[in-house]
Amino acid sequence: MDITEQPWAEFADRLAKELIEHGADQAAIITRKNDENRIVTNYFNCGYEERWVLIGHLLVDIVMQIIVSNAAEIKAILENAEPEEDGG
């Protein structure tokens, strides 16, 4: 198998460069192979708390992607929204 020809080669290259240049105190990776119905999680130096911290950063990335993908719709909603009355 020629690794450079794999669809995930660029991802693996970025990951390797990050680890070589900066190292890692903790790491998590999840892989999915649909045709084998296979999902695998691998961790480096991750207990329960560290996994939650990493999940939190993943959620931030997901939320930002949702915002960017829906920016025009979000802008329209905000522009048409009526100001909320101050409760005090």
N, C-alpha and C positions, 0 to 999 in steps of 0.2 A: 504494500500500500504506500503510495506517495502522499505523505501528509500534506504537502503544499497544494495538492489538488483537491483536498477535502473542503466542503462548504464551510466548515468551522475553522479553517486554517488561520484566517485573519484574527478571529477571536482568540485562538490559542497563542498567536504571536503577541497580541496586546497583553494577554494575561502573563505570559512569560517575561515580557519586557518590564511590566509593573513589578513582578516579584524580584527580578534581577536588580532593577534600579532602586527599589524602595523596600523590598522584603515585605513581611506581613507578620503581625502579632497574632491575628486570627484570620481565617479564611473559610468561605463556604462556597460550594459550587453545586448546582443542580443541573442534571442532564436529563433529557427526555428523548426517547426513540419511539416514535409513534407505531411503526410497523411491528415492533416487538412488545408494545404495551409496557414499556419499561421507563421508570423514572428512578433516578439514583441521586442520593444526596451524599456529599463528601464534605468533611469538616477538618480543619486544622486548628487545634488548640481552642476549640469552642465548647464551652459549657452552655448551660441553659441561658444565662444572662447575655453572653456574647452573641448567641444566635438571635436573641430578641433585638439587640442593638443592630445587627446586620439586617434583619428583617425591616427594622424601622427605616434604614437608609434605602432599602429596595422600595418600600412604600412611598417615600418621598419622590424617588425617580418615577414611579408609576403615576403619582398624582400630577407631577409636572408634565409628563407626557400627555395625560388626559387634558390638562389645561391648554397646552400648545396645540393639540389636535382639534380642540373645540374653541379656539381663541375668538373666532368671529362670532360664534353663537353666544359665548360668554359676554363679549363686548356688547352685543345687541341687547342681551338681557339686562346688563348693568345700565346701559343708556336709557332703556325704557322703564327701569324700575322706579317706583315712586319712593321718595325718601321715607324712612321709618320715622315715626314720631318718637320724640324723646320721652321715655317713661317717667322722667322726674320732673 
